[in-house]
Amino acid sequence: MSDTGTARLKQKLDSKITEQKVLQDEMKSIRKGARVYRQQQNSNILFLSSVDTEMARSKKTMDSLVEEYKDIEKQSGQAGGR
């Protein structure tokens, strides 16, 4: 992958990671057991959920984003060493 492509991908992932951090901080301010709505991806449909469920989902998403970011850094580091 080119350096500019890698940089764009890393920037996009960094933005998504920041978004998840903000989401988690916002959910921490809501009382335990509160009900929240979650938007169905790529649609305008909302589903009722709990803060605990959405926090767990956000943490899982955050973990996968961080892992993907680390993989990209590792690959770009290896490509730079060739």
mmCIF file of the N, C-alpha and C atoms, coordinates in Angstrom:
data_MODEL
# 
_entry.id   MODEL 
# 
loop_
_atom_site.group_PDB 
_atom_site.id 
_atom_site.type_symbol 
_atom_site.label_atom_id 
_atom_site.label_alt_id 
_atom_site.label_comp_id 
_atom_site.label_asym_id 
_atom_site.label_entity_id 
_atom_site.label_seq_id 
_atom_site.pdbx_PDB_ins_code 
_atom_site.Cartn_x 
_atom_site.Cartn_y 
_atom_site.Cartn_z 
_atom_site.occupancy 
_atom_site.B_iso_or_equiv 
_atom_site.pdbx_formal_charge 
_atom_site.auth_seq_id 
_atom_site.auth_comp_id 
_atom_site.auth_asym_id 
_atom_site.auth_atom_id 
_atom_site.pdbx_PDB_model_num 
ATOM 1   N N  . MET A 1 1  ? 0.855   -1.180 0.000  1.00 0.00 ? 1  MET A N  1 
ATOM 2   C CA . MET A 1 1  ? 0.000   0.000  0.000  1.00 0.00 ? 1  MET A CA 1 
ATOM 3   C C  . MET A 1 1  ? 0.892   1.230  0.000  1.00 0.00 ? 1  MET A C  1 
ATOM 4   N N  . SER A 1 2  ? 0.505   2.272  -0.714 1.00 0.00 ? 2  SER A N  1 
ATOM 5   C CA . SER A 1 2  ? 1.309   3.481  -0.782 1.00 0.00 ? 2  SER A CA 1 
ATOM 6   C C  . SER A 1 2  ? 1.287   4.216  0.554  1.00 0.00 ? 2  SER A C  1 
ATOM 7   N N  . ASP A 1 3  ? 2.278   5.085  0.713  1.00 0.00 ? 3  ASP A N  1 
ATOM 8   C CA . ASP A 1 3  ? 2.373   5.851  1.959  1.00 0.00 ? 3  ASP A CA 1 
ATOM 9   C C  . ASP A 1 3  ? 1.153   6.746  2.167  1.00 0.00 ? 3  ASP A C  1 
ATOM 10  N N  . THR A 1 4  ? 0.659   7.362  1.091  1.00 0.00 ? 4  THR A N  1 
ATOM 11  C CA . THR A 1 4  ? -0.510  8.231  1.223  1.00 0.00 ? 4  THR A CA 1 
ATOM 12  C C  . THR A 1 4  ? -1.761  7.423  1.535  1.00 0.00 ? 4  THR A C  1 
ATOM 13  N N  . GLY A 1 5  ? -1.872  6.240  0.932  1.00 0.00 ? 5  GLY A N  1 
ATOM 14  C CA . GLY A 1 5  ? -3.016  5.364  1.223  1.00 0.00 ? 5  GLY A CA 1 
ATOM 15  C C  . GLY A 1 5  ? -2.989  4.897  2.662  1.00 0.00 ? 5  GLY A C  1 
ATOM 16  N N  . THR A 1 6  ? -1.798  4.540  3.136  1.00 0.00 ? 6  THR A N  1 
ATOM 17  C CA . THR A 1 6  ? -1.643  4.112  4.532  1.00 0.00 ? 6  THR A CA 1 
ATOM 18  C C  . THR A 1 6  ? -1.958  5.259  5.474  1.00 0.00 ? 6  THR A C  1 
ATOM 19  N N  . ALA A 1 7  ? -1.471  6.443  5.140  1.00 0.00 ? 7  ALA A N  1 
ATOM 20  C CA . ALA A 1 7  ? -1.713  7.612  5.985  1.00 0.00 ? 7  ALA A CA 1 
ATOM 21  C C  . ALA A 1 7  ? -3.204  7.932  6.064  1.00 0.00 ? 7  ALA A C  1 
ATOM 22  N N  . ARG A 1 8  ? -3.887  7.829  4.923  1.00 0.00 ? 8  ARG A N  1 
ATOM 23  C CA . ARG A 1 8  ? -5.332  8.090  4.914  1.00 0.00 ? 8  ARG A CA 1 
ATOM 24  C C  . ARG A 1 8  ? -6.094  7.067  5.747  1.00 0.00 ? 8  ARG A C  1 
ATOM 25  N N  . LEU A 1 9  ? -5.695  5.805  5.613  1.00 0.00 ? 9  LEU A N  1 
ATOM 26  C CA . LEU A 1 9  ? -6.350  4.743  6.364  1.00 0.00 ? 9  LEU A CA 1 
ATOM 27  C C  . LEU A 1 9  ? -6.116  4.917  7.861  1.00 0.00 ? 9  LEU A C  1 
ATOM 28  N N  . LYS A 1 10 ? -4.882  5.250  8.236  1.00 0.00 ? 10 LYS A N  1 
ATOM 29  C CA . LYS A 1 10 ? -4.567  5.483  9.645  1.00 0.00 ? 10 LYS A CA 1 
ATOM 30  C C  . LYS A 1 10 ? -5.355  6.678  10.185 1.00 0.00 ? 10 LYS A C  1 
ATOM 31  N N  . GLN A 1 11 ? -5.492  7.727  9.376  1.00 0.00 ? 11 GLN A N  1 
ATOM 32  C CA . GLN A 1 11 ? -6.252  8.905  9.790  1.00 0.00 ? 11 GLN A CA 1 
ATOM 33  C C  . GLN A 1 11 ? -7.735  8.552  9.981  1.00 0.00 ? 11 GLN A C  1 
ATOM 34  N N  . LYS A 1 12 ? -8.263  7.756  9.080  1.00 0.00 ? 12 LYS A N  1 
ATOM 35  C CA . LYS A 1 12 ? -9.664  7.335  9.172  1.00 0.00 ? 12 LYS A CA 1 
ATOM 36  C C  . LYS A 1 12 ? -9.889  6.481  10.426 1.00 0.00 ? 12 LYS A C  1 
ATOM 37  N N  . LEU A 1 13 ? -8.965  5.544  10.679 1.00 0.00 ? 13 LEU A N  1 
ATOM 38  C CA . LEU A 1 13 ? -9.070  4.709  11.877 1.00 0.00 ? 13 LEU A CA 1 
ATOM 39  C C  . LEU A 1 13 ? -8.928  5.545  13.141 1.00 0.00 ? 13 LEU A C  1 
ATOM 40  N N  . ASP A 1 14 ? -8.010  6.499  13.122 1.00 0.00 ? 14 ASP A N  1 
ATOM 41  C CA . ASP A 1 14 ? -7.814  7.375  14.275 1.00 0.00 ? 14 ASP A CA 1 
ATOM 42  C C  . ASP A 1 14 ? -9.096  8.167  14.572 1.00 0.00 ? 14 ASP A C  1 
ATOM 43  N N  . SER A 1 15 ? -9.760  8.608  13.516 1.00 0.00 ? 15 SER A N  1 
ATOM 44  C CA . SER A 1 15 ? -11.023 9.332  13.674 1.00 0.00 ? 15 SER A CA 1 
ATOM 45  C C  . SER A 1 15 ? -12.097 8.431  14.285 1.00 0.00 ? 15 SER A C  1 
ATOM 46  N N  . LYS A 1 16 ? -12.176 7.195  13.828 1.00 0.00 ? 16 LYS A N  1 
ATOM 47  C CA . LYS A 1 16 ? -13.166 6.246  14.362 1.00 0.00 ? 16 LYS A CA 1 
ATOM 48  C C  . LYS A 1 16 ? -12.858 5.895  15.820 1.00 0.00 ? 16 LYS A C  1 
ATOM 49  N N  . ILE A 1 17 ? -11.570 5.773  16.158 1.00 0.00 ? 17 ILE A N  1 
ATOM 50  C CA . ILE A 1 17 ? -11.181 5.487  17.540 1.00 0.00 ? 17 ILE A CA 1 
ATOM 51  C C  . ILE A 1 17 ? -11.583 6.649  18.446 1.00 0.00 ? 17 ILE A C  1 
ATOM 52  N N  . THR A 1 18 ? -11.337 7.870  17.988 1.00 0.00 ? 18 THR A N  1 
ATOM 53  C CA . THR A 1 18 ? -11.734 9.053  18.755 1.00 0.00 ? 18 THR A CA 1 
ATOM 54  C C  . THR A 1 18 ? -13.246 9.093  18.939 1.00 0.00 ? 18 THR A C  1 
ATOM 55  N N  . GLU A 1 19 ? -13.978 8.752  17.896 1.00 0.00 ? 19 GLU A N  1 
ATOM 56  C CA . GLU A 1 19 ? -15.442 8.711  17.961 1.00 0.00 ? 19 GLU A CA 1 
ATOM 57  C C  . GLU A 1 19 ? -15.904 7.711  19.025 1.00 0.00 ? 19 GLU A C  1 
ATOM 58  N N  . GLN A 1 20 ? -15.276 6.548  19.078 1.00 0.00 ? 20 GLN A N  1 
ATOM 59  C CA . GLN A 1 20 ? -15.638 5.534  20.073 1.00 0.00 ? 20 GLN A CA 1 
ATOM 60  C C  . GLN A 1 20 ? -15.301 6.005  21.491 1.00 0.00 ? 20 GLN A C  1 
ATOM 61  N N  . LYS A 1 21 ? -14.174 6.713  21.652 1.00 0.00 ? 21 LYS A N  1 
ATOM 62  C CA . LYS A 1 21 ? -13.808 7.247  22.970 1.00 0.00 ? 21 LYS A CA 1 
ATOM 63  C C  . LYS A 1 21 ? -14.841 8.255  23.452 1.00 0.00 ? 21 LYS A C  1 
ATOM 64  N N  . VAL A 1 22 ? -15.277 9.131  22.558 1.00 0.00 ? 22 VAL A N  1 
ATOM 65  C CA . VAL A 1 22 ? -16.296 10.125 22.910 1.00 0.00 ? 22 VAL A CA 1 
ATOM 66  C C  . VAL A 1 22 ? -17.599 9.426  23.262 1.00 0.00 ? 22 VAL A C  1 
ATOM 67  N N  . LEU A 1 23 ? -17.984 8.429  22.474 1.00 0.00 ? 23 LEU A N  1 
ATOM 68  C CA . LEU A 1 23 ? -19.206 7.671  22.734 1.00 0.00 ? 23 LEU A CA 1 
ATOM 69  C C  . LEU A 1 23 ? -19.159 7.011  24.108 1.00 0.00 ? 23 LEU A C  1 
ATOM 70  N N  . GLN A 1 24 ? -18.024 6.394  24.435 1.00 0.00 ? 24 GLN A N  1 
ATOM 71  C CA . GLN A 1 24 ? -17.878 5.734  25.735 1.00 0.00 ? 24 GLN A CA 1 
ATOM 72  C C  . GLN A 1 24 ? -17.951 6.749  26.879 1.00 0.00 ? 24 GLN A C  1 
ATOM 73  N N  . ASP A 1 25 ? -17.317 7.900  26.713 1.00 0.00 ? 25 ASP A N  1 
ATOM 74  C CA . ASP A 1 25 ? -17.384 8.938  27.744 1.00 0.00 ? 25 ASP A CA 1 
ATOM 75  C C  . ASP A 1 25 ? -18.813 9.432  27.946 1.00 0.00 ? 25 ASP A C  1 
ATOM 76  N N  . GLU A 1 26 ? -19.539 9.594  26.848 1.00 0.00 ? 26 GLU A N  1 
ATOM 77  C CA . GLU A 1 26 ? -20.940 10.022 26.942 1.00 0.00 ? 26 GLU A CA 1 
ATOM 78  C C  . GLU A 1 26 ? -21.792 8.969  27.651 1.00 0.00 ? 26 GLU A C  1 
ATOM 79  N N  . MET A 1 27 ? -21.571 7.702  27.335 1.00 0.00 ? 27 MET A N  1 
ATOM 80  C CA . MET A 1 27 ? -22.361 6.637  27.962 1.00 0.00 ? 27 MET A CA 1 
ATOM 81  C C  . MET A 1 27 ? -22.028 6.474  29.440 1.00 0.00 ? 27 MET A C  1 
ATOM 82  N N  . LYS A 1 28 ? -20.804 6.814  29.830 1.00 0.00 ? 28 LYS A N  1 
ATOM 83  C CA . LYS A 1 28 ? -20.433 6.737  31.246 1.00 0.00 ? 28 LYS A CA 1 
ATOM 84  C C  . LYS A 1 28 ? -21.205 7.753  32.076 1.00 0.00 ? 28 LYS A C  1 
ATOM 85  N N  . SER A 1 29 ? -21.632 8.845  31.440 1.00 0.00 ? 29 SER A N  1 
ATOM 86  C CA . SER A 1 29 ? -22.357 9.881  32.179 1.00 0.00 ? 29 SER A CA 1 
ATOM 87  C C  . SER A 1 29 ? -23.839 9.547  32.355 1.00 0.00 ? 29 SER A C  1 
ATOM 88  N N  . ILE A 1 30 ? -24.313 8.529  31.661 1.00 0.00 ? 30 ILE A N  1 
ATOM 89  C CA . ILE A 1 30 ? -25.714 8.099  31.774 1.00 0.00 ? 30 ILE A CA 1 
ATOM 90  C C  . ILE A 1 30 ? -25.821 7.095  32.915 1.00 0.00 ? 30 ILE A C  1 
ATOM 91  N N  . ARG A 1 31 ? -26.934 7.147  33.631 1.00 0.00 ? 31 ARG A N  1 
ATOM 92  C CA . ARG A 1 31 ? -27.098 6.243  34.778 1.00 0.00 ? 31 ARG A CA 1 
ATOM 93  C C  . ARG A 1 31 ? -27.117 4.782  34.341 1.00 0.00 ? 31 ARG A C  1 
ATOM 94  N N  . LYS A 1 32 ? -26.665 3.916  35.236 1.00 0.00 ? 32 LYS A N  1 
ATOM 95  C CA . LYS A 1 32 ? -26.652 2.473  34.964 1.00 0.00 ? 32 LYS A CA 1 
ATOM 96  C C  . LYS A 1 32 ? -28.070 1.981  34.696 1.00 0.00 ? 32 LYS A C  1 
ATOM 97  N N  . GLY A 1 33 ? -28.198 1.080  33.756 1.00 0.00 ? 33 GLY A N  1 
ATOM 98  C CA . GLY A 1 33 ? -29.499 0.492  33.463 1.00 0.00 ? 33 GLY A CA 1 
ATOM 99  C C  . GLY A 1 33 ? -30.393 1.361  32.596 1.00 0.00 ? 33 GLY A C  1 
ATOM 100 N N  . ALA A 1 34 ? -29.902 2.527  32.186 1.00 0.00 ? 34 ALA A N  1 
ATOM 101 C CA . ALA A 1 34 ? -30.717 3.409  31.343 1.00 0.00 ? 34 ALA A CA 1 
ATOM 102 C C  . ALA A 1 34 ? -30.921 2.763  29.976 1.00 0.00 ? 34 ALA A C  1 
ATOM 103 N N  . ARG A 1 35 ? -32.000 3.136  29.329 1.00 0.00 ? 35 ARG A N  1 
ATOM 104 C CA . ARG A 1 35 ? -32.298 2.625  27.995 1.00 0.00 ? 35 ARG A CA 1 
ATOM 105 C C  . ARG A 1 35 ? -31.848 3.675  26.977 1.00 0.00 ? 35 ARG A C  1 
ATOM 106 N N  . VAL A 1 36 ? -31.250 3.236  25.917 1.00 0.00 ? 36 VAL A N  1 
ATOM 107 C CA . VAL A 1 36 ? -30.794 4.125  24.856 1.00 0.00 ? 36 VAL A CA 1 
ATOM 108 C C  . VAL A 1 36 ? -31.231 3.542  23.515 1.00 0.00 ? 36 VAL A C  1 
ATOM 109 N N  . TYR A 1 37 ? -31.173 4.362  22.502 1.00 0.00 ? 37 TYR A N  1 
ATOM 110 C CA . TYR A 1 37 ? -31.483 3.897  21.159 1.00 0.00 ? 37 TYR A CA 1 
ATOM 111 C C  . TYR A 1 37 ? -30.198 3.741  20.372 1.00 0.00 ? 37 TYR A C  1 
ATOM 112 N N  . ARG A 1 38 ? -30.126 2.678  19.591 1.00 0.00 ? 38 ARG A N  1 
ATOM 113 C CA . ARG A 1 38 ? -28.978 2.408  18.731 1.00 0.00 ? 38 ARG A CA 1 
ATOM 114 C C  . ARG A 1 38 ? -29.478 2.429  17.298 1.00 0.00 ? 38 ARG A C  1 
ATOM 115 N N  . GLN A 1 39 ? -28.779 3.187  16.448 1.00 0.00 ? 39 GLN A N  1 
ATOM 116 C CA . GLN A 1 39 ? -29.176 3.272  15.048 1.00 0.00 ? 39 GLN A CA 1 
ATOM 117 C C  . GLN A 1 39 ? -28.636 2.081  14.277 1.00 0.00 ? 39 GLN A C  1 
ATOM 118 N N  . GLN A 1 40 ? -29.494 1.473  13.505 1.00 0.00 ? 40 GLN A N  1 
ATOM 119 C CA . GLN A 1 40 ? -29.082 0.380  12.639 1.00 0.00 ? 40 GLN A CA 1 
ATOM 120 C C  . GLN A 1 40 ? -28.120 0.943  11.595 1.00 0.00 ? 40 GLN A C  1 
ATOM 121 N N  . GLN A 1 41 ? -27.007 0.261  11.395 1.00 0.00 ? 41 GLN A N  1 
ATOM 122 C CA . GLN A 1 41 ? -25.999 0.732  10.468 1.00 0.00 ? 41 GLN A CA 1 
ATOM 123 C C  . GLN A 1 41 ? -26.571 0.900  9.069  1.00 0.00 ? 41 GLN A C  1 
ATOM 124 N N  . ASN A 1 42 ? -26.248 2.010  8.439  1.00 0.00 ? 42 ASN A N  1 
ATOM 125 C CA . ASN A 1 42 ? -26.664 2.332  7.073  1.00 0.00 ? 42 ASN A CA 1 
ATOM 126 C C  . ASN A 1 42 ? -28.175 2.442  6.900  1.00 0.00 ? 42 ASN A C  1 
ATOM 127 N N  . SER A 1 43 ? -28.880 2.842  7.961  1.00 0.00 ? 43 SER A N  1 
ATOM 128 C CA . SER A 1 43 ? -30.321 3.061  7.825  1.00 0.00 ? 43 SER A CA 1 
ATOM 129 C C  . SER A 1 43 ? -30.773 4.067  8.884  1.00 0.00 ? 43 SER A C  1 
ATOM 130 N N  . ASN A 1 44 ? -32.041 4.387  8.838  1.00 0.00 ? 44 ASN A N  1 
ATOM 131 C CA . ASN A 1 44 ? -32.609 5.309  9.820  1.00 0.00 ? 44 ASN A CA 1 
ATOM 132 C C  . ASN A 1 44 ? -33.433 4.582  10.868 1.00 0.00 ? 44 ASN A C  1 
ATOM 133 N N  . ILE A 1 45 ? -33.234 3.286  11.003 1.00 0.00 ? 45 ILE A N  1 
ATOM 134 C CA . ILE A 1 45 ? -33.992 2.489  11.957 1.00 0.00 ? 45 ILE A CA 1 
ATOM 135 C C  . ILE A 1 45 ? -33.275 2.504  13.304 1.00 0.00 ? 45 ILE A C  1 
ATOM 136 N N  . LEU A 1 46 ? -34.032 2.743  14.379 1.00 0.00 ? 46 LEU A N  1 
ATOM 137 C CA . LEU A 1 46 ? -33.476 2.779  15.731 1.00 0.00 ? 46 LEU A CA 1 
ATOM 138 C C  . LEU A 1 46 ? -34.003 1.595  16.534 1.00 0.00 ? 46 LEU A C  1 
ATOM 139 N N  . PHE A 1 47 ? -33.131 1.034  17.375 1.00 0.00 ? 47 PHE A N  1 
ATOM 140 C CA . PHE A 1 47 ? -33.507 -0.076 18.230 1.00 0.00 ? 47 PHE A CA 1 
ATOM 141 C C  . PHE A 1 47 ? -33.253 0.294  19.684 1.00 0.00 ? 47 PHE A C  1 
ATOM 142 N N  . LEU A 1 48 ? -34.164 -0.084 20.556 1.00 0.00 ? 48 LEU A N  1 
ATOM 143 C CA . LEU A 1 48 ? -34.010 0.161  21.978 1.00 0.00 ? 48 LEU A CA 1 
ATOM 144 C C  . LEU A 1 48 ? -32.979 -0.807 22.547 1.00 0.00 ? 48 LEU A C  1 
ATOM 145 N N  . SER A 1 49 ? -32.079 -0.276 23.360 1.00 0.00 ? 49 SER A N  1 
ATOM 146 C CA . SER A 1 49 ? -31.014 -1.077 23.936 1.00 0.00 ? 49 SER A CA 1 
ATOM 147 C C  . SER A 1 49 ? -30.697 -0.535 25.326 1.00 0.00 ? 49 SER A C  1 
ATOM 148 N N  . SER A 1 50 ? -29.747 -1.151 26.010 1.00 0.00 ? 50 SER A N  1 
ATOM 149 C CA . SER A 1 50 ? -29.329 -0.651 27.318 1.00 0.00 ? 50 SER A CA 1 
ATOM 150 C C  . SER A 1 50 ? -27.934 -0.043 27.216 1.00 0.00 ? 50 SER A C  1 
ATOM 151 N N  . VAL A 1 51 ? -27.601 0.825  28.151 1.00 0.00 ? 51 VAL A N  1 
ATOM 152 C CA . VAL A 1 51 ? -26.284 1.449  28.173 1.00 0.00 ? 51 VAL A CA 1 
ATOM 153 C C  . VAL A 1 51 ? -25.207 0.383  28.303 1.00 0.00 ? 51 VAL A C  1 
ATOM 154 N N  . ASP A 1 52 ? -25.441 -0.606 29.155 1.00 0.00 ? 52 ASP A N  1 
ATOM 155 C CA . ASP A 1 52 ? -24.452 -1.664 29.366 1.00 0.00 ? 52 ASP A CA 1 
ATOM 156 C C  . ASP A 1 52 ? -24.170 -2.435 28.077 1.00 0.00 ? 52 ASP A C  1 
ATOM 157 N N  . THR A 1 53 ? -25.213 -2.764 27.346 1.00 0.00 ? 53 THR A N  1 
ATOM 158 C CA . THR A 1 53 ? -25.059 -3.491 26.089 1.00 0.00 ? 53 THR A CA 1 
ATOM 159 C C  . THR A 1 53 ? -24.285 -2.662 25.071 1.00 0.00 ? 53 THR A C  1 
ATOM 160 N N  . GLU A 1 54 ? -24.641 -1.394 24.974 1.00 0.00 ? 54 GLU A N  1 
ATOM 161 C CA . GLU A 1 54 ? -23.981 -0.527 24.001 1.00 0.00 ? 54 GLU A CA 1 
ATOM 162 C C  . GLU A 1 54 ? -22.543 -0.214 24.403 1.00 0.00 ? 54 GLU A C  1 
ATOM 163 N N  . MET A 1 55 ? -22.270 -0.143 25.708 1.00 0.00 ? 55 MET A N  1 
ATOM 164 C CA . MET A 1 55 ? -20.903 0.082  26.170 1.00 0.00 ? 55 MET A CA 1 
ATOM 165 C C  . MET A 1 55 ? -20.036 -1.127 25.801 1.00 0.00 ? 55 MET A C  1 
ATOM 166 N N  . ALA A 1 56 ? -20.561 -2.322 25.993 1.00 0.00 ? 56 ALA A N  1 
ATOM 167 C CA . ALA A 1 56 ? -19.831 -3.537 25.631 1.00 0.00 ? 56 ALA A CA 1 
ATOM 168 C C  . ALA A 1 56 ? -19.585 -3.577 24.124 1.00 0.00 ? 56 ALA A C  1 
ATOM 169 N N  . ARG A 1 57 ? -20.582 -3.215 23.357 1.00 0.00 ? 57 ARG A N  1 
ATOM 170 C CA . ARG A 1 57 ? -20.447 -3.189 21.897 1.00 0.00 ? 57 ARG A CA 1 
ATOM 171 C C  . ARG A 1 57 ? -19.397 -2.164 21.471 1.00 0.00 ? 57 ARG A C  1 
ATOM 172 N N  . SER A 1 58 ? -19.401 -1.010 22.124 1.00 0.00 ? 58 SER A N  1 
ATOM 173 C CA . SER A 1 58 ? -18.435 0.034  21.809 1.00 0.00 ? 58 SER A CA 1 
ATOM 174 C C  . SER A 1 58 ? -17.009 -0.400 22.155 1.00 0.00 ? 58 SER A C  1 
ATOM 175 N N  . LYS A 1 59 ? -16.858 -1.076 23.292 1.00 0.00 ? 59 LYS A N  1 
ATOM 176 C CA . LYS A 1 59 ? -15.528 -1.555 23.685 1.00 0.00 ? 59 LYS A CA 1 
ATOM 177 C C  . LYS A 1 59 ? -15.008 -2.584 22.687 1.00 0.00 ? 59 LYS A C  1 
ATOM 178 N N  . LYS A 1 60 ? -15.891 -3.458 22.226 1.00 0.00 ? 60 LYS A N  1 
ATOM 179 C CA . LYS A 1 60 ? -15.497 -4.477 21.245 1.00 0.00 ? 60 LYS A CA 1 
ATOM 180 C C  . LYS A 1 60 ? -15.077 -3.802 19.936 1.00 0.00 ? 60 LYS A C  1 
ATOM 181 N N  . THR A 1 61 ? -15.840 -2.811 19.515 1.00 0.00 ? 61 THR A N  1 
ATOM 182 C CA . THR A 1 61 ? -15.516 -2.061 18.305 1.00 0.00 ? 61 THR A CA 1 
ATOM 183 C C  . THR A 1 61 ? -14.184 -1.345 18.467 1.00 0.00 ? 61 THR A C  1 
ATOM 184 N N  . MET A 1 62 ? -13.990 -0.731 19.638 1.00 0.00 ? 62 MET A N  1 
ATOM 185 C CA . MET A 1 62 ? -12.752 -0.003 19.916 1.00 0.00 ? 62 MET A CA 1 
ATOM 186 C C  . MET A 1 62 ? -11.556 -0.949 19.866 1.00 0.00 ? 62 MET A C  1 
ATOM 187 N N  . ASP A 1 63 ? -11.689 -2.135 20.454 1.00 0.00 ? 63 ASP A N  1 
ATOM 188 C CA . ASP A 1 63 ? -10.601 -3.112 20.447 1.00 0.00 ? 63 ASP A CA 1 
ATOM 189 C C  . ASP A 1 63 ? -10.230 -3.517 19.020 1.00 0.00 ? 63 ASP A C  1 
ATOM 190 N N  . SER A 1 64 ? -11.235 -3.739 18.190 1.00 0.00 ? 64 SER A N  1 
ATOM 191 C CA . SER A 1 64 ? -10.949 -4.155 16.816 1.00 0.00 ? 64 SER A CA 1 
ATOM 192 C C  . SER A 1 64 ? -10.314 -3.012 16.018 1.00 0.00 ? 64 SER A C  1 
ATOM 193 N N  . LEU A 1 65 ? -10.747 -1.774 16.261 1.00 0.00 ? 65 LEU A N  1 
ATOM 194 C CA . LEU A 1 65 ? -10.151 -0.628 15.573 1.00 0.00 ? 65 LEU A CA 1 
ATOM 195 C C  . LEU A 1 65 ? -8.690  -0.434 15.978 1.00 0.00 ? 65 LEU A C  1 
ATOM 196 N N  . VAL A 1 66 ? -8.412  -0.552 17.277 1.00 0.00 ? 66 VAL A N  1 
ATOM 197 C CA . VAL A 1 66 ? -7.040  -0.404 17.766 1.00 0.00 ? 66 VAL A CA 1 
ATOM 198 C C  . VAL A 1 66 ? -6.158  -1.509 17.193 1.00 0.00 ? 66 VAL A C  1 
ATOM 199 N N  . GLU A 1 67 ? -6.679  -2.717 17.145 1.00 0.00 ? 67 GLU A N  1 
ATOM 200 C CA . GLU A 1 67 ? -5.923  -3.841 16.595 1.00 0.00 ? 67 GLU A CA 1 
ATOM 201 C C  . GLU A 1 67 ? -5.614  -3.613 15.112 1.00 0.00 ? 67 GLU A C  1 
ATOM 202 N N  . GLU A 1 68 ? -6.603  -3.133 14.377 1.00 0.00 ? 68 GLU A N  1 
ATOM 203 C CA . GLU A 1 68 ? -6.405  -2.847 12.955 1.00 0.00 ? 68 GLU A CA 1 
ATOM 204 C C  . GLU A 1 68 ? -5.367  -1.740 12.766 1.00 0.00 ? 68 GLU A C  1 
ATOM 205 N N  . TYR A 1 69 ? -5.425  -0.723 13.614 1.00 0.00 ? 69 TYR A N  1 
ATOM 206 C CA . TYR A 1 69 ? -4.466  0.381  13.558 1.00 0.00 ? 69 TYR A CA 1 
ATOM 207 C C  . TYR A 1 69 ? -3.046  -0.134 13.811 1.00 0.00 ? 69 TYR A C  1 
ATOM 208 N N  . LYS A 1 70 ? -2.902  -0.996 14.813 1.00 0.00 ? 70 LYS A N  1 
ATOM 209 C CA . LYS A 1 70 ? -1.581  -1.573 15.120 1.00 0.00 ? 70 LYS A CA 1 
ATOM 210 C C  . LYS A 1 70 ? -1.063  -2.417 13.955 1.00 0.00 ? 70 LYS A C  1 
ATOM 211 N N  . ASP A 1 71 ? -1.943  -3.183 13.325 1.00 0.00 ? 71 ASP A N  1 
ATOM 212 C CA . ASP A 1 71 ? -1.546  -4.000 12.181 1.00 0.00 ? 71 ASP A CA 1 
ATOM 213 C C  . ASP A 1 71 ? -1.033  -3.130 11.035 1.00 0.00 ? 71 ASP A C  1 
ATOM 214 N N  . ILE A 1 72 ? -1.709  -2.020 10.798 1.00 0.00 ? 72 ILE A N  1 
ATOM 215 C CA . ILE A 1 72 ? -1.299  -1.115 9.724  1.00 0.00 ? 72 ILE A CA 1 
ATOM 216 C C  . ILE A 1 72 ? 0.054   -0.495 10.056 1.00 0.00 ? 72 ILE A C  1 
ATOM 217 N N  . GLU A 1 73 ? 0.241   -0.100 11.305 1.00 0.00 ? 73 GLU A N  1 
ATOM 218 C CA . GLU A 1 73 ? 1.534   0.451  11.714 1.00 0.00 ? 73 GLU A CA 1 
ATOM 219 C C  . GLU A 1 73 ? 2.638   -0.579 11.536 1.00 0.00 ? 73 GLU A C  1 
ATOM 220 N N  . LYS A 1 74 ? 2.342   -1.823 11.901 1.00 0.00 ? 74 LYS A N  1 
ATOM 221 C CA . LYS A 1 74 ? 3.329   -2.894 11.790 1.00 0.00 ? 74 LYS A CA 1 
ATOM 222 C C  . LYS A 1 74 ? 3.689   -3.124 10.322 1.00 0.00 ? 74 LYS A C  1 
ATOM 223 N N  . GLN A 1 75 ? 2.676   -3.138 9.449  1.00 0.00 ? 75 GLN A N  1 
ATOM 224 C CA . GLN A 1 75 ? 2.910   -3.358 8.031  1.00 0.00 ? 75 GLN A CA 1 
ATOM 225 C C  . GLN A 1 75 ? 3.688   -2.203 7.411  1.00 0.00 ? 75 GLN A C  1 
ATOM 226 N N  . SER A 1 76 ? 3.342   -0.992 7.791  1.00 0.00 ? 76 SER A N  1 
ATOM 227 C CA . SER A 1 76 ? 4.053   0.166  7.225  1.00 0.00 ? 76 SER A CA 1 
ATOM 228 C C  . SER A 1 76 ? 5.480   0.222  7.740  1.00 0.00 ? 76 SER A C  1 
ATOM 229 N N  . GLY A 1 77 ? 5.710   -0.271 8.953  1.00 0.00 ? 77 GLY A N  1 
ATOM 230 C CA . GLY A 1 77 ? 7.071   -0.340 9.501  1.00 0.00 ? 77 GLY A CA 1 
ATOM 231 C C  . GLY A 1 77 ? 7.906   -1.371 8.767  1.00 0.00 ? 77 GLY A C  1 
ATOM 232 N N  . GLN A 1 78 ? 7.294   -2.494 8.420  1.00 0.00 ? 78 GLN A N  1 
ATOM 233 C CA . GLN A 1 78 ? 8.007   -3.545 7.687  1.00 0.00 ? 78 GLN A CA 1 
ATOM 234 C C  . GLN A 1 78 ? 8.300   -3.106 6.258  1.00 0.00 ? 78 GLN A C  1 
ATOM 235 N N  . ALA A 1 79 ? 7.350   -2.417 5.636  1.00 0.00 ? 79 ALA A N  1 
ATOM 236 C CA . ALA A 1 79 ? 7.544   -1.959 4.266  1.00 0.00 ? 79 ALA A CA 1 
ATOM 237 C C  . ALA A 1 79 ? 8.643   -0.902 4.207  1.00 0.00 ? 79 ALA A C  1 
ATOM 238 N N  . GLY A 1 80 ? 8.748   -0.085 5.239  1.00 0.00 ? 80 GLY A N  1 
ATOM 239 C CA . GLY A 1 80 ? 9.775   0.944  5.272  1.00 0.00 ? 80 GLY A CA 1 
ATOM 240 C C  . GLY A 1 80 ? 11.159  0.356  5.453  1.00 0.00 ? 80 GLY A C  1 
ATOM 241 N N  . GLY A 1 81 ? 11.265  -0.847 6.011  1.00 0.00 ? 81 GLY A N  1 
ATOM 242 C CA . GLY A 1 81 ? 12.552  -1.467 6.265  1.00 0.00 ? 81 GLY A CA 1 
ATOM 243 C C  . GLY A 1 81 ? 13.095  -2.224 5.069  1.00 0.00 ? 81 GLY A C  1 
ATOM 244 N N  . ARG A 1 82 ? 12.321  -2.358 4.002  1.00 0.00 ? 82 ARG A N  1 
ATOM 245 C CA . ARG A 1 82 ? 12.752  -3.130 2.824  1.00 0.00 ? 82 ARG A CA 1 
ATOM 246 C C  . ARG A 1 82 ? 13.702  -2.358 1.951  1.00 0.00 ? 82 ARG A C  1 
# 
